Amino acid sequence: MLIDVHAHIGRCGRRRTDTLSAEQLVEKMNAWGIERACVLPLHDNPEGWYLGNTTEEVIAACERHPGRLIPFCLIDPRFGDNSPTSDFRDLLAEYKERGCRGIGEFLPNLLFDDPLCLNLYAQAGEAGLPVLFDMMPQLGGMYGVVDGPGLPRLEHALRELPQTIFIGHGPAFWSDISGDVLPEQRRGYPQGPVAPGGSPRSRPPQEGTCPH
């Protein structure tokens, strides 16, 4: 079975015409031989203000295509009282009961191991929900959680939260697969062959290994 773990519907660009309905997504899946797809909301983080859809819209769309579309939920770690002790457990439990199978696309422009983020990651792990994140190289002027070359902040989170599964994505994450990418190149998706020396945390898992 082929599963696409990262799909979007709704408005996916700054122009109102840049949209994709759930029905159009299923048509593409049929054409490409994809059995199921995880649909990720974007709008629940303020960094994705011009994009769609919200968690509620994603759940509703996936309910029209049971067995084909799998909803993810999105919670901003700054929700609640904007505190590293905010309790999201009831909301996570509700989303899970309604069919959500992960959190993402997680893209607040905060340090990857900001206490606000670590708090949400920990509760996601308790709920058995993986966190699919988008990673960028800097704070300000962009979306996405932030880590430096070698992904030390991701390493910190993995050590602190062994029960939480992370699914990596984003220019800064994929760039670190290769050992020859310069810091100034981490804003864009890498091109060319992979050179030895990249971060082991950005490499795909081998068969039978832990997802992170």
N, C-alpha and C positions, 0 to 999 in steps of 0.2 A: 504494500500500500504506500502510495506517495502522498505525503502531507506537506503542505506549504505552511511553515510556522510563522510567516510574517506577511500578512495581507492587509490591505486597507480598502474601505469603501467610502463613499461620500466625496466631499471636496478634498482633493489631494494636491492642490496648488493654489496660488494666489488669485487665479482667474476663476470666475464662477462656472466656466465651462469645463474646468479640469475636475470632472466628477466621474465616479464609477459606482453604479448601483450594485446591490447584492446580486441581483439577477445577472447583470453583466459579468460580475466576478465568476459566478457559477458557469456561465458560458465559456469564459476563458479557461476555467479549470477543466471543463469537458474537452476543450480543444487540445489542451496540453497534457491530458492524462493524469490530472491531479484529483485524487479521491476526496480529500478534505483540506480545509484551509483554516488557520487561526486568524480571526479578524481582530485587529488591534485598533482601539480608539485612540484619538490624538488630542481632542479638544479639551479634555479635563485638566490638562496642564496649561497654564496661561501662555507658555511658550508656543503652544500649538493653537493659538486663538483663531487663526484664519483657516484652520483645517477642520475636517470632520472625520469621524463623528464622535459624539459623546458615548459613554458606556451604555446609557439607556438606549440610544439609537442602534448601537451595535447589537445589544441583546435582542431588540425587537427584530432586526434584520435577520439575525441567525435563527430566530424561532420560525421564520418562513422557510428555512432550508435545513431542517434537522437532518443530521447525518452527513451533511456536507460542510456547513460552516460552524466553527467553534468560537464562541465569544471569549475575548479577554476583557478585563476591566482595567480602569485606570484611576489611581488615587494619587493625588498630589501630596507629598510629604509635608507641605505647608498648610494642608487643610486642618480643620479643628482649631486648636489654639496655637498653631505654629510653634510647637514645642517638641523636643525629642522624647517626650513621654506621652504624646498624643496616642489615644487608644483607637485603633481602626478595626478591632476584631469583629465587632458587630457588623460593620459594613462589608468586610471581607467575607464573613460567613453568609451574609445575604447574597452577595454576588456569586459566591460558590454554589449556593442553593439554586440560583437562577441559571446555572449552567456555565459560568465563567471558569476557565481552566488555567488562567494565569493573569499576571499583571503586565501591562505594556500597551502601547510602546512608552516606556518610562523615559521621559526626556526633560525633567526640570534642569535648568542651568545652575546646578550646585555641584560642589565637589562630590565625587563618587562616595566617599566615606564621611560626608557631612553627617553629624549626629541625627538630623532629621531623616536622612535617607536610611541610615543604619536601623533606626527605629522601625521604619516601614518594612525594610527587608526582613528583619527578625520576625515580624508578625506575619509576613507572607510565608516565611518558612514554617511557622506554626500551623498555618492554614493549609499547607501543602500546595501552595501556588508558586510556580516559578516566576521570576522577574526578568522580562525581556527589556533591555535598556538600549538607548542610543547614546553613544559616547563621542564627545568632542574635546578639543585640546585646550579650551580656554573659557574663563568666565566672562560673560558680557558679550553682547553682539550676536549671540547665537543660542540655539537650543541644545539640549543634551547634557548629561552628567559628564564631569570633567575628571580626567586622569592624565598623568604625565607619561613620558617614555618609559617603557618597561612595566607600566600599569601597577605601580606600587599601591595605589588606593584600592584597586580591585583586589589585590593580594591581601590587603588588610581586611577587607570585608569578608573574603573567603575564609580567612583564619578565624575571624570573630564569629562567623555565622555558618558553620559547616552544615547546618540543616537546611539552608536556603539554596535553591537552584537558580543560577543566573544563566541567561541566554544573551550572548553578546552581539552587538551590532553597532554600526556607526564608523565614520572615517578614522577616528583615533584608535578604535578597537582593532579594525581590520588592518590598519597600517602597521601595527606592532607585530603582526605575524612575521614580517620580514625584518632582518637585522640591518638593512641598508637604508631604511627610511629616515630622512632627516627630520628634526622637530618641526621645521617650517612646512613640511609636506604632510603633516598629520591632519590638516583641515579637509583634505580630499581623499577620495577612494584611491587606493594604490593601483599602480599599473605595473605590468611586467612580472618576471619570475620572482619567486620568494627566495631571499638570501638567508643563509644560516645566521643564527644569533638573535632571532626575534623572541618576543615574550611568549613563554609557554602558555600563559593564560589566555592568549588570543587564538590559539590553534584549535581546530575541531577535535573533539574527543575521539579516541580510538574505540573500536567496537568493544563493548563490555566494560567501558570505564565510566566513571562518574560524569554526569553532564557538565560539571564545571571543572 
